[in-house]
């Protein structure tokens, strides 16, 4: 496990500027889950594309495959085949929300721990 950026109680939103319109084959967002430490996978990750940085179109949504009650620390890649041209890519990782009822800290805002965003 490497260097992670943590976000508590809010979605992760990142805009990547590739400098010019380029082909995009796929985009991937890496995340960590360690439920005991309040870190839960995002509900979903959305990928939005734009040529001008203002008008975005949704290209893909990848939902999490692992439940928050899976207690072993683990990682997940949210990979979406895109196969389009774009200059800007907006990545939005949707926050799980408050920790669930079964959690010892129920009701407290969970974290998203983000790793790398990869563009091919």
C-alpha positions as CSV (number, residue, x, y, z in Angstrom):
1,X,0.0,0.0,0.0
2,X,1.3,3.4,-1.0
3,X,0.6,7.1,-0.6
4,X,-3.1,7.8,-0.2
5,X,-5.1,11.1,-0.2
6,X,-8.0,11.0,2.2
7,X,-11.3,12.8,1.8
8,X,-13.8,12.8,4.6
9,X,-17.5,13.5,4.2
10,X,-17.3,14.8,0.6
11,X,-16.9,13.5,-3.0
12,X,-13.5,13.5,-4.6
13,X,-13.6,15.7,-7.7
14,X,-10.5,16.0,-9.9
15,X,-10.2,17.6,-13.3
16,X,-7.3,16.5,-15.5
17,X,-6.1,18.7,-18.4
18,X,-4.2,16.8,-21.0
19,X,-3.1,20.0,-22.8
20,X,-4.9,19.2,-26.1
21,X,-7.6,16.8,-27.4
22,X,-6.2,13.3,-27.3
23,X,-7.5,9.8,-27.7
24,X,-8.6,8.2,-24.4
25,X,-8.9,4.4,-24.3
26,X,-9.6,3.9,-20.6
27,X,-9.5,5.7,-17.2
28,X,-8.9,4.1,-13.9
29,X,-9.2,5.4,-10.3
30,X,-7.6,3.5,-7.4
31,X,-9.1,3.4,-3.9
32,X,-8.5,1.7,-0.6
33,X,-11.1,0.3,1.9
34,X,-10.3,-0.3,5.6
35,X,-13.7,-0.1,7.2
36,X,-12.4,-0.4,10.7
37,X,-10.4,2.8,10.1
38,X,-13.5,4.6,8.7
39,X,-12.2,4.2,5.1
40,X,-14.9,2.9,2.7
41,X,-14.9,2.5,-1.0
42,X,-16.8,5.2,-3.0
43,X,-20.3,4.1,-4.0
44,X,-19.3,4.8,-7.6
45,X,-16.8,6.7,-9.7
46,X,-17.9,8.8,-12.7
47,X,-15.8,9.9,-15.6
48,X,-16.8,13.0,-17.5
49,X,-15.2,14.3,-20.8
50,X,-14.9,17.8,-22.2
51,X,-13.0,19.5,-25.0
52,X,-13.4,23.0,-23.5
53,X,-13.3,22.5,-19.8
54,X,-16.8,23.9,-19.3
55,X,-19.3,21.5,-21.0
56,X,-18.9,17.9,-19.8
57,X,-20.6,14.7,-20.9
58,X,-20.8,11.6,-18.7
59,X,-18.6,8.9,-20.3
60,X,-18.9,6.1,-17.7
61,X,-20.0,5.2,-14.2
62,X,-18.3,2.3,-12.4
63,X,-20.0,1.1,-9.2
64,X,-18.2,-0.5,-6.2
65,X,-18.2,-4.3,-6.1
66,X,-17.3,-4.7,-2.5
67,X,-19.6,-4.1,0.5
68,X,-18.4,-1.9,3.4
69,X,-18.7,-4.8,5.9
70,X,-15.9,-6.6,4.1
71,X,-13.4,-5.8,7.0
72,X,-10.1,-6.8,5.5
73,X,-8.1,-3.8,4.1
74,X,-8.2,-4.0,0.3
75,X,-7.9,-2.0,-2.9
76,X,-10.1,-1.6,-5.9
77,X,-9.6,-0.2,-9.4
78,X,-12.6,1.6,-10.9
79,X,-11.6,1.1,-14.6
80,X,-13.8,2.3,-17.4
81,X,-13.2,1.7,-21.1
82,X,-13.8,5.1,-22.8
83,X,-12.5,5.0,-26.4
84,X,-13.2,8.7,-27.2
85,X,-11.2,11.9,-27.8
86,X,-11.1,14.5,-25.0
87,X,-8.9,17.2,-23.5
88,X,-10.4,17.3,-20.0
89,X,-11.4,14.4,-17.9
90,X,-13.3,15.0,-14.7
91,X,-13.2,12.2,-12.2
92,X,-15.9,12.1,-9.4
93,X,-15.7,9.5,-6.7
94,X,-19.0,9.4,-4.8
95,X,-18.7,9.3,-1.0
96,X,-20.2,6.3,0.8
97,X,-21.8,8.6,3.4
98,X,-22.0,8.2,7.2
99,X,-20.6,5.0,8.7
100,X,-23.3,2.3,8.8
101,X,-25.3,1.1,11.8
102,X,-23.1,-1.9,12.5
103,X,-19.9,0.2,12.8
104,X,-18.7,1.2,16.2
105,X,-18.5,4.8,15.0
106,X,-21.9,4.7,13.2
107,X,-23.1,8.0,11.8
108,X,-19.7,9.6,11.5
109,X,-18.6,10.7,8.0
110,X,-16.5,8.0,6.2
111,X,-13.4,8.6,4.2
112,X,-12.4,7.9,0.6
113,X,-8.7,7.1,0.3
114,X,-7.6,7.7,-3.3
115,X,-4.5,6.5,-5.0
116,X,-3.6,7.0,-8.7
117,X,-5.7,8.1,-11.6
118,X,-4.5,6.4,-14.8
119,X,-5.3,7.4,-18.3
120,X,-4.5,5.3,-21.3
